[in-house]
Amino acid sequence: QVQLVESGGGLVQAGGSLRLSCAASGNILDINFMTWYRQAPGKQRELVSFITKRGSTHYADSVKGRFTISRDNAKNTVYLQMNSLKPEDTGVYYCNADGSSWGSALDAWGQGTLVTVSS
């Protein structure tokens, strides 16, 4: 059993910053990709950013230059530093871990953390 716990969401004014964290624990052998998704009200879930075990990163065009993803492999934790937030960044942010656990593949999701950006 693998658990992902997100934290750091909240209410912020446009132009402000937030830092999200996602810690994975449990039956983990290896985590390759750690990914942040978000889902705005009434919209489909979309990929925001991912980071590989070796530190390669990818960002959605909408967040490039504003968001920075990082991870601490020793702690199985991924972070998302969000700067210059816009109202369209509002949504529930979910963390995903992809890799392997003892005896099976790993594809785990967190419960989500709400980010609200006011104009």
N, CA, C and O atoms as a GROMACS GRO file, in nm:
protein
  476
    1GLN      N    1   0.084  -0.118   0.000
    1GLN     CA    2   0.000   0.000   0.000
    1GLN      C    3   0.088   0.125   0.000
    1GLN      O    4   0.180   0.137   0.081
    2VAL      N    5   0.060   0.216  -0.091
    2VAL     CA    6   0.135   0.341  -0.102
    2VAL      C    7   0.040   0.458  -0.081
    2VAL      O    8  -0.070   0.461  -0.137
    3GLN      N    9   0.083   0.553  -0.003
    3GLN     CA   10   0.002   0.672   0.022
    3GLN      C   11   0.077   0.797  -0.024
    3GLN      O   12   0.197   0.810  -0.003
    4LEU      N   13   0.003   0.888  -0.086
    4LEU     CA   14   0.056   1.018  -0.124
    4LEU      C   15  -0.025   1.124  -0.049
    4LEU      O   16  -0.148   1.124  -0.055
    5VAL      N   17   0.044   1.211   0.019
    5VAL     CA   18  -0.023   1.316   0.095
    5VAL      C   19   0.025   1.452   0.045
    5VAL      O   20   0.144   1.485   0.054
    6GLU      N   21  -0.069   1.530  -0.007
    6GLU     CA   22  -0.038   1.663  -0.058
    6GLU      C   23  -0.067   1.768   0.050
    6GLU      O   24  -0.151   1.748   0.137
    7SER      N   25   0.004   1.878   0.041
    7SER     CA   26  -0.020   1.990   0.131
    7SER      C   27   0.026   2.118   0.063
    7SER      O   28   0.098   2.116  -0.037
    8GLY      N   29  -0.016   2.231   0.120
    8GLY     CA   30   0.032   2.359   0.072
    8GLY      C   31  -0.069   2.441  -0.007
    8GLY      O   32  -0.041   2.555  -0.042
    9GLY      N   33  -0.186   2.384  -0.035
    9GLY     CA   34  -0.285   2.461  -0.108
    9GLY      C   35  -0.346   2.570  -0.020
    9GLY      O   36  -0.321   2.575   0.101
   10GLY      N   37  -0.424   2.656  -0.083
   10GLY     CA   38  -0.489   2.762  -0.009
   10GLY      C   39  -0.540   2.871  -0.098
   10GLY      O   40  -0.547   2.856  -0.220
   11LEU      N   41  -0.577   2.981  -0.038
   11LEU     CA   42  -0.630   3.098  -0.109
   11LEU      C   43  -0.520   3.203  -0.119
   11LEU      O   44  -0.457   3.238  -0.020
   12VAL      N   45  -0.500   3.253  -0.240
   12VAL     CA   46  -0.396   3.354  -0.262
   12VAL      C   47  -0.445   3.453  -0.366
   12VAL      O   48  -0.524   3.417  -0.453
   13GLN      N   49  -0.399   3.575  -0.358
   13GLN     CA   50  -0.435   3.676  -0.457
   13GLN      C   51  -0.351   3.656  -0.583
   13GLN      O   52  -0.241   3.602  -0.579
   14ALA      N   53  -0.405   3.702  -0.693
   14ALA     CA   54  -0.332   3.697  -0.819
   14ALA      C   55  -0.196   3.766  -0.803
   14ALA      O   56  -0.185   3.873  -0.743
   15GLY      N   57  -0.094   3.701  -0.858
   15GLY     CA   58   0.041   3.752  -0.844
   15GLY      C   59   0.116   3.692  -0.728
   15GLY      O   60   0.238   3.708  -0.717
   16GLY      N   61   0.046   3.622  -0.642
   16GLY     CA   62   0.106   3.562  -0.524
   16GLY      C   63   0.171   3.428  -0.553
   16GLY      O   64   0.180   3.384  -0.668
   17SER      N   65   0.217   3.364  -0.446
   17SER     CA   66   0.289   3.238  -0.458
   17SER      C   67   0.237   3.136  -0.359
   17SER      O   68   0.185   3.169  -0.252
   18LEU      N   69   0.252   3.011  -0.397
   18LEU     CA   70   0.225   2.898  -0.308
   18LEU      C   71   0.327   2.790  -0.338
   18LEU      O   72   0.382   2.782  -0.447
   19ARG      N   73   0.351   2.706  -0.238
   19ARG     CA   74   0.439   2.592  -0.258
   19ARG      C   75   0.365   2.466  -0.213
   19ARG      O   76   0.327   2.451  -0.097
   20LEU      N   77   0.345   2.377  -0.309
   20LEU     CA   78   0.280   2.250  -0.280
   20LEU      C   79   0.384   2.143  -0.251
   20LEU      O   80   0.494   2.144  -0.306
   21SER      N   81   0.346   2.050  -0.164
   21SER     CA   82   0.431   1.936  -0.133
   21SER      C   83   0.350   1.808  -0.147
   21SER      O   84   0.229   1.808  -0.127
   22CYS      N   85   0.418   1.701  -0.182
   22CYS     CA   86   0.353   1.571  -0.192
   22CYS      C   87   0.453   1.467  -0.145
   22CYS      O   88   0.559   1.448  -0.204
   23ALA      N   89   0.418   1.400  -0.036
   23ALA     CA   90   0.507   1.298   0.022
   23ALA      C   91   0.447   1.160   0.001
   23ALA      O   92   0.331   1.136   0.033
   24ALA      N   93   0.529   1.071  -0.052
   24ALA     CA   94   0.487   0.934  -0.074
   24ALA      C   95   0.546   0.845   0.034
   24ALA      O   96   0.661   0.862   0.076
   25SER      N   97   0.465   0.750   0.079
   25SER     CA   98   0.512   0.658   0.182
   25SER      C   99   0.448   0.522   0.161
   25SER      O  100   0.346   0.509   0.092
   26GLY      N  101   0.509   0.421   0.222
   26GLY     CA  102   0.453   0.287   0.214
   26GLY      C  103   0.543   0.192   0.138
   26GLY      O  104   0.666   0.203   0.144
   27ASN      N  105   0.483   0.100   0.068
   27ASN     CA  106   0.551  -0.009   0.000
   27ASN      C  107   0.613   0.041  -0.132
   27ASN      O  108   0.564   0.010  -0.240
   28ILE      N  109   0.720   0.117  -0.120
   28ILE     CA  110   0.781   0.179  -0.237
   28ILE      C  111   0.918   0.118  -0.263
   28ILE      O  112   1.002   0.110  -0.174
   29LEU      N  113   0.939   0.075  -0.388
   29LEU     CA  114   1.070   0.028  -0.428
   29LEU      C  115   1.143   0.138  -0.505
   29LEU      O  116   1.261   0.166  -0.480
   30ASP      N  117   1.072   0.199  -0.597
   30ASP     CA  118   1.134   0.301  -0.681
   30ASP      C  119   1.026   0.390  -0.738
   30ASP      O  120   0.920   0.343  -0.778
   31ILE      N  121   1.052   0.520  -0.742
   31ILE     CA  122   0.960   0.614  -0.806
   31ILE      C  123   1.033   0.680  -0.922
   31ILE      O  124   1.133   0.748  -0.901
   32ASN      N  125   0.983   0.661  -1.043
   32ASN     CA  126   1.046   0.722  -1.158
   32ASN      C  127   0.988   0.861  -1.182
   32ASN      O  128   1.057   0.962  -1.165
   33PHE      N  129   0.863   0.866  -1.220
   33PHE     CA  130   0.800   0.995  -1.244
   33PHE      C  131   0.719   1.040  -1.122
   33PHE      O  132   0.648   0.961  -1.060
   34MET      N  133   0.732   1.166  -1.089
   34MET     CA  134   0.642   1.230  -0.994
   34MET      C  135   0.579   1.347  -1.068
   34MET      O  136   0.648   1.432  -1.124
   35THR      N  137   0.447   1.349  -1.068
   35THR     CA  138   0.374   1.440  -1.156
   35THR      C  139   0.269   1.518  -1.079
   35THR      O  140   0.204   1.465  -0.988
   36TRP      N  141   0.253   1.644  -1.116
   36TRP     CA  142   0.142   1.724  -1.067
   36TRP      C  143   0.040   1.743  -1.178
   36TRP      O  144   0.074   1.777  -1.291
   37TYR      N  145  -0.085   1.718  -1.143
   37TYR     CA  146  -0.199   1.745  -1.230
   37TYR      C  147  -0.287   1.847  -1.159
   37TYR      O  148  -0.273   1.871  -1.038
   38ARG      N  149  -0.376   1.906  -1.234
   38ARG     CA  150  -0.477   1.993  -1.172
   38ARG      C  151  -0.609   1.978  -1.246
   38ARG      O  152  -0.614   1.943  -1.364
   39GLN      N  153  -0.713   2.007  -1.173
   39GLN     CA  154  -0.847   2.002  -1.232
   39GLN      C  155  -0.924   2.125  -1.188
   39GLN      O  156  -0.954   2.142  -1.070
   40ALA      N  157  -0.955   2.209  -1.285
   40ALA     CA  158  -1.034   2.328  -1.259
   40ALA      C  159  -1.182   2.290  -1.258
   40ALA      O  160  -1.220   2.190  -1.317
   41PRO      N  161  -1.264   2.370  -1.193
   41PRO     CA  162  -1.408   2.339  -1.188
   41PRO      C  163  -1.466   2.325  -1.329
   41PRO      O  164  -1.450   2.414  -1.413
   42GLY      N  165  -1.534   2.215  -1.353
   42GLY     CA  166  -1.598   2.194  -1.481
   42GLY      C  167  -1.507   2.155  -1.595
   42GLY      O  168  -1.550   2.146  -1.709
   43LYS      N  169  -1.379   2.131  -1.564
   43LYS     CA  170  -1.284   2.097  -1.669
   43LYS      C  171  -1.219   1.963  -1.641
   43LYS      O  172  -1.229   1.909  -1.531
   44GLN      N  173  -1.153   1.910  -1.743
   44GLN     CA  174  -1.084   1.783  -1.727
   44GLN      C  175  -0.951   1.804  -1.654
   44GLN      O  176  -0.894   1.914  -1.654
   45ARG      N  177  -0.905   1.697  -1.593
   45ARG     CA  178  -0.776   1.702  -1.527
   45ARG      C  179  -0.667   1.720  -1.633
   45ARG      O  180  -0.670   1.657  -1.739
   46GLU      N  181  -0.570   1.807  -1.602
   46GLU     CA  182  -0.462   1.832  -1.696
   46GLU      C  183  -0.327   1.819  -1.627
   46GLU      O  184  -0.314   1.842  -1.507
   47LEU      N  185  -0.227   1.782  -1.706
   47LEU     CA  186  -0.092   1.770  -1.653
   47LEU      C  187  -0.032   1.908  -1.637
   47LEU      O  188  -0.039   1.992  -1.727
   48VAL      N  189   0.028   1.930  -1.522
   48VAL     CA  190   0.094   2.058  -1.495
   48VAL      C  191   0.245   2.046  -1.513
   48VAL      O  192   0.307   2.126  -1.583
   49SER      N  193   0.303   1.944  -1.449
   49SER     CA  194   0.448   1.929  -1.455
   49SER      C  195   0.486   1.792  -1.405
   49SER      O  196   0.416   1.734  -1.322
   50PHE      N  197   0.598   1.739  -1.455
   50PHE     CA  198   0.652   1.618  -1.397
   50PHE      C  199   0.803   1.628  -1.386
   50PHE      O  200   0.868   1.710  -1.451
   51ILE      N  201   0.857   1.542  -1.300
   51ILE     CA  202   1.001   1.534  -1.280
   51ILE      C  203   1.039   1.388  -1.269
   51ILE      O  204   0.971   1.310  -1.202
   52THR      N  205   1.148   1.350  -1.335
   52THR     CA  206   1.195   1.213  -1.328
   52THR      C  207   1.288   1.194  -1.209
   52THR      O  208   1.326   1.290  -1.141
   53LYS      N  209   1.322   1.070  -1.187
   53LYS     CA  210   1.411   1.038  -1.076
   53LYS      C  211   1.545   1.109  -1.090
   53LYS      O  212   1.609   1.144  -0.990
   54ARG      N  213   1.587   1.129  -1.213
   54ARG     CA  214   1.718   1.192  -1.237
   54ARG      C  215   1.708   1.343  -1.247
   54ARG      O  216   1.810   1.411  -1.266
   55GLY      N  217   1.585   1.396  -1.235
   55GLY     CA  218   1.572   1.541  -1.232
   55GLY      C  219   1.530   1.607  -1.360
   55GLY      O  220   1.524   1.730  -1.366
   56SER      N  221   1.501   1.530  -1.463
   56SER     CA  222   1.449   1.590  -1.586
   56SER      C  223   1.308   1.639  -1.561
   56SER      O  224   1.230   1.573  -1.492
   57THR      N  225   1.276   1.754  -1.616
   57THR     CA  226   1.146   1.815  -1.589
   57THR      C  227   1.071   1.848  -1.716
   57THR      O  228   1.128   1.860  -1.824
   58HIS      N  229   0.940   1.862  -1.699
   58HIS     CA  230   0.853   1.902  -1.809
   58HIS      C  231   0.743   1.990  -1.750
   58HIS      O  232   0.695   1.965  -1.639
   59TYR      N  233   0.705   2.094  -1.825
   59TYR     CA  234   0.600   2.183  -1.779
   59TYR      C  235   0.496   2.204  -1.889
   59TYR      O  236   0.529   2.204  -2.008
   60ALA      N  237   0.373   2.221  -1.848
   60ALA     CA  238   0.270   2.263  -1.942
   60ALA      C  239   0.303   2.406  -1.986
   60ALA      O  240   0.358   2.484  -1.908
   61ASP      N  241   0.269   2.438  -2.109
   61ASP     CA  242   0.299   2.572  -2.159
   61ASP      C  243   0.240   2.682  -2.071
   61ASP      O  244   0.298   2.789  -2.056
   62SER      N  245   0.125   2.654  -2.014
   62SER     CA  246   0.054   2.755  -1.936
   62SER      C  247   0.126   2.793  -1.806
   62SER      O  248   0.096   2.896  -1.746
   63VAL      N  249   0.220   2.710  -1.762
   63VAL     CA  250   0.287   2.738  -1.634
   63VAL      C  251   0.437   2.760  -1.650
   63VAL      O  252   0.506   2.792  -1.552
   64LYS      N  253   0.488   2.744  -1.770
   64LYS     CA  254   0.632   2.763  -1.793
   64LYS      C  255   0.676   2.902  -1.751
   64LYS      O  256   0.612   3.002  -1.783
   65GLY      N  257   0.787   2.906  -1.678
   65GLY     CA  258   0.840   3.033  -1.633
   65GLY      C  259   0.781   3.081  -1.502
   65GLY      O  260   0.832   3.175  -1.442
   66ARG      N  261   0.674   3.017  -1.458
   66ARG     CA  262   0.608   3.058  -1.332
   66ARG      C  263   0.617   2.949  -1.225
   66ARG      O  264   0.629   2.979  -1.107
   67PHE      N  265   0.611   2.824  -1.267
   67PHE     CA  266   0.612   2.712  -1.173
   67PHE      C  267   0.747   2.641  -1.182
   67PHE      O  268   0.810   2.636  -1.288
   68THR      N  269   0.790   2.587  -1.069
   68THR     CA  270   0.913   2.509  -1.064
   68THR      C  271   0.888   2.382  -0.985
   68THR      O  272   0.843   2.386  -0.871
   69ILE      N  273   0.919   2.268  -1.047
   69ILE     CA  274   0.902   2.140  -0.980
   69ILE      C  275   1.039   2.092  -0.932
   69ILE      O  276   1.141   2.113  -0.997
   70SER      N  277   1.039   2.028  -0.816
   70SER     CA  278   1.162   1.970  -0.762
   70SER      C  279   1.124   1.848  -0.680
   70SER      O  280   1.007   1.828  -0.648
   71ARG      N  281   1.224   1.768  -0.646
   71ARG     CA  282   1.196   1.650  -0.565
   71ARG      C  283   1.313   1.617  -0.476
   71ARG      O  284   1.428   1.651  -0.504
   72ASP      N  285   1.280   1.549  -0.368
   72ASP     CA  286   1.380   1.497  -0.274
   72ASP      C  287   1.364   1.347  -0.277
   72ASP      O  288   1.272   1.293  -0.215
   73ASN      N  289   1.452   1.278  -0.348
   73ASN     CA  290   1.438   1.134  -0.365
   73ASN      C  291   1.452   1.059  -0.232
   73ASN      O  292   1.387   0.956  -0.212
   74ALA      N  293   1.533   1.110  -0.144
   74ALA     CA  294   1.551   1.043  -0.014
   74ALA      C  295   1.422   1.045   0.068
   74ALA      O  296   1.398   0.956   0.149
   75LYS      N  297   1.341   1.147   0.046
   75LYS     CA  298   1.215   1.161   0.120
   75LYS      C  299   1.094   1.122   0.036
   75LYS      O  300   0.981   1.130   0.084
   76ASN      N  301   1.117   1.079  -0.088
   76ASN     CA  302   1.005   1.046  -0.178
   76ASN      C  303   0.903   1.159  -0.182
   76ASN      O  304   0.783   1.137  -0.174
   77THR      N  305   0.953   1.279  -0.194
   77THR     CA  306   0.869   1.398  -0.189
   77THR      C  307   0.893   1.485  -0.312
   77THR      O  308   1.006   1.503  -0.357
   78VAL      N  309   0.784   1.538  -0.364
   78VAL     CA  310   0.791   1.630  -0.477
   78VAL      C  311   0.730   1.762  -0.435
   78VAL      O  312   0.636   1.766  -0.356
   79TYR      N  313   0.785   1.870  -0.490
   79TYR     CA  314   0.738   2.004  -0.458
   79TYR      C  315   0.697   2.076  -0.587
   79TYR      O  316   0.746   2.045  -0.695
   80LEU      N  317   0.608   2.171  -0.572
   80LEU     CA  318   0.572   2.257  -0.684
   80LEU      C  319   0.568   2.400  -0.633
   80LEU      O  320   0.476   2.438  -0.560
   81GLN      N  321   0.667   2.478  -0.670
   81GLN     CA  322   0.670   2.619  -0.636
   81GLN      C  323   0.595   2.695  -0.743
   81GLN      O  324   0.631   2.692  -0.861
   82MET      N  325   0.489   2.764  -0.702
   82MET     CA  326   0.403   2.834  -0.796
   82MET      C  327   0.412   2.983  -0.769
   82MET      O  328   0.372   3.030  -0.663
   83ASN      N  329   0.463   3.056  -0.865
   83ASN     CA  330   0.478   3.201  -0.854
   83ASN      C  331   0.390   3.271  -0.959
   83ASN      O  332   0.343   3.208  -1.054
   84SER      N  333   0.370   3.398  -0.939
   84SER     CA  334   0.290   3.479  -1.033
   84SER      C  335   0.158   3.410  -1.065
   84SER      O  336   0.120   3.398  -1.181
   85LEU      N  337   0.091   3.366  -0.962
   85LEU     CA  338  -0.032   3.289  -0.982
   85LEU      C  339  -0.140   3.374  -1.047
   85LEU      O  340  -0.150   3.494  -1.025
   86LYS      N  341  -0.219   3.306  -1.128
   86LYS     CA  342  -0.328   3.369  -1.201
   86LYS      C  343  -0.460   3.303  -1.161
   86LYS      O  344  -0.460   3.189  -1.116
   87PRO      N  345  -0.571   3.372  -1.177
   87PRO     CA  346  -0.701   3.309  -1.144
   87PRO      C  347  -0.722   3.178  -1.218
   87PRO      O  348  -0.787   3.087  -1.166
   88GLU      N  349  -0.668   3.167  -1.339
   88GLU     CA  350  -0.687   3.042  -1.416
   88GLU      C  351  -0.603   2.927  -1.363
   88GLU      O  352  -0.615   2.815  -1.413
   89ASP      N  353  -0.520   2.952  -1.263
   89ASP     CA  354  -0.448   2.843  -1.196
   89ASP      C  355  -0.532   2.777  -1.088
   89ASP      O  356  -0.491   2.677  -1.029
   90THR      N  357  -0.649   2.832  -1.063
   90THR     CA  358  -0.738   2.777  -0.962
   90THR      C  359  -0.779   2.635  -0.996
   90THR      O  360  -0.810   2.604  -1.112
   91GLY      N  361  -0.779   2.548  -0.895
   91GLY     CA  362  -0.822   2.411  -0.915
   91GLY      C  363  -0.770   2.322  -0.804
   91GLY      O  364  -0.702   2.367  -0.712
   92VAL      N  365  -0.806   2.196  -0.815
   92VAL     CA  366  -0.753   2.096  -0.723
   92VAL      C  367  -0.627   2.037  -0.785
   92VAL      O  368  -0.628   1.990  -0.899
   93TYR      N  369  -0.521   2.040  -0.711
   93TYR     CA  370  -0.392   1.989  -0.759
   93TYR      C  371  -0.368   1.850  -0.700
   93TYR      O  372  -0.377   1.828  -0.580
   94TYR      N  373  -0.339   1.758  -0.791
   94TYR     CA  374  -0.318   1.618  -0.753
   94TYR      C  375  -0.175   1.577  -0.783
   94TYR      O  376  -0.115   1.620  -0.882
   95CYS      N  377  -0.122   1.494  -0.696
   95CYS     CA  378   0.011   1.438  -0.714
   95CYS      C  379  -0.001   1.293  -0.758
   95CYS      O  380  -0.089   1.220  -0.710
   96ASN      N  381   0.087   1.251  -0.847
   96ASN     CA  382   0.092   1.112  -0.892
   96ASN      C  383   0.235   1.061  -0.885
   96ASN      O  384   0.329   1.132  -0.920
   97ALA      N  385   0.248   0.938  -0.839
   97ALA     CA  386   0.380   0.873  -0.836
   97ALA      C  387   0.373   0.748  -0.922
   97ALA      O  388   0.283   0.665  -0.908
   98ASP      N  389   0.470   0.735  -1.011
   98ASP     CA  390   0.476   0.621  -1.104
   98ASP      C  391   0.610   0.552  -1.089
   98ASP      O  392   0.715   0.614  -1.099
   99GLY      N  393   0.604   0.422  -1.064
   99GLY     CA  394   0.729   0.349  -1.048
   99GLY      C  395   0.702   0.205  -1.014
   99GLY      O  396   0.626   0.138  -1.085
  100SER      N  397   0.762   0.156  -0.908
  100SER     CA  398   0.741   0.017  -0.870
  100SER      C  399   0.739   0.004  -0.718
  100SER      O  400   0.810   0.074  -0.646
  101SER      N  401   0.659  -0.086  -0.673
  101SER     CA  402   0.657  -0.123  -0.532
  101SER      C  403   0.698  -0.270  -0.524
  101SER      O  404   0.713  -0.336  -0.626
  102TRP      N  405   0.715  -0.319  -0.407
  102TRP     CA  406   0.756  -0.458  -0.391
  102TRP      C  407   0.646  -0.550  -0.442
  102TRP      O  408   0.541  -0.563  -0.379
  103GLY      N  409   0.671  -0.612  -0.555
  103GLY     CA  410   0.576  -0.709  -0.609
  103GLY      C  411   0.480  -0.658  -0.712
  103GLY      O  412   0.404  -0.736  -0.769
  104SER      N  413   0.480  -0.527  -0.738
  104SER     CA  414   0.385  -0.476  -0.835
  104SER      C  415   0.428  -0.339  -0.886
  104SER      O  416   0.520  -0.276  -0.832
  105ALA      N  417   0.361  -0.295  -0.990
  105ALA     CA  418   0.385  -0.160  -1.041
  105ALA      C  419   0.322  -0.059  -0.946
  105ALA      O  420   0.230  -0.089  -0.872
  106LEU      N  421   0.374   0.060  -0.951
  106LEU     CA  422   0.325   0.167  -0.866
  106LEU      C  423   0.262   0.277  -0.950
  106LEU      O  424   0.326   0.331  -1.040
  107ASP      N  425   0.138   0.309  -0.920
  107ASP     CA  426   0.069   0.420  -0.985
  107ASP      C  427  -0.027   0.475  -0.880
  107ASP      O  428  -0.143   0.434  -0.873
  108ALA      N  429   0.022   0.566  -0.800
  108ALA     CA  430  -0.054   0.614  -0.684
  108ALA      C  431  -0.089   0.761  -0.698
  108ALA      O  432  -0.016   0.840  -0.758
  109TRP      N  433  -0.205   0.797  -0.642
  109TRP     CA  434  -0.256   0.934  -0.646
  109TRP      C  435  -0.279   0.986  -0.505
  109TRP      O  436  -0.314   0.912  -0.413
  110GLY      N  437  -0.257   1.115  -0.491
  110GLY     CA  438  -0.294   1.181  -0.367
  110GLY      C  439  -0.440   1.221  -0.368
  110GLY      O  440  -0.511   1.202  -0.468
  111GLN      N  441  -0.484   1.277  -0.257
  111GLN     CA  442  -0.625   1.314  -0.242
  111GLN      C  443  -0.655   1.450  -0.301
  111GLN      O  444  -0.772   1.486  -0.319
  112GLY      N  445  -0.553   1.526  -0.332
  112GLY     CA  446  -0.571   1.658  -0.392
  112GLY      C  447  -0.564   1.769  -0.288
  112GLY      O  448  -0.602   1.751  -0.172
  113THR      N  449  -0.516   1.883  -0.333
  113THR     CA  450  -0.514   2.002  -0.249
  113THR      C  451  -0.566   2.119  -0.331
  113THR      O  452  -0.527   2.139  -0.446
  114LEU      N  453  -0.655   2.197  -0.271
  114LEU     CA  454  -0.724   2.302  -0.344
  114LEU      C  455  -0.641   2.430  -0.346
  114LEU      O  456  -0.594   2.478  -0.242
  115VAL      N  457  -0.625   2.484  -0.465
  115VAL     CA  458  -0.559   2.614  -0.484
  115VAL      C  459  -0.663   2.710  -0.542
  115VAL      O  460  -0.724   2.683  -0.645
  116THR      N  461  -0.681   2.821  -0.475
  116THR     CA  462  -0.776   2.922  -0.521
  116THR      C  463  -0.702   3.055  -0.537
  116THR      O  464  -0.644   3.107  -0.442
  117VAL      N  465  -0.705   3.108  -0.658
  117VAL     CA  466  -0.638   3.234  -0.686
  117VAL      C  467  -0.745   3.339  -0.715
  117VAL      O  468  -0.820   3.327  -0.812
  118SER      N  469  -0.751   3.440  -0.632
  118SER     CA  470  -0.852   3.545  -0.649
  118SER      C  471  -0.796   3.660  -0.734
  118SER      O  472  -0.676   3.690  -0.730
  119SER      N  473  -0.885   3.722  -0.808
  119SER     CA  474  -0.842   3.832  -0.897
  119SER      C  475  -0.845   3.966  -0.826
  119SER      O  476  -0.812   4.068  -0.886
   0.00000   0.00000   0.00000
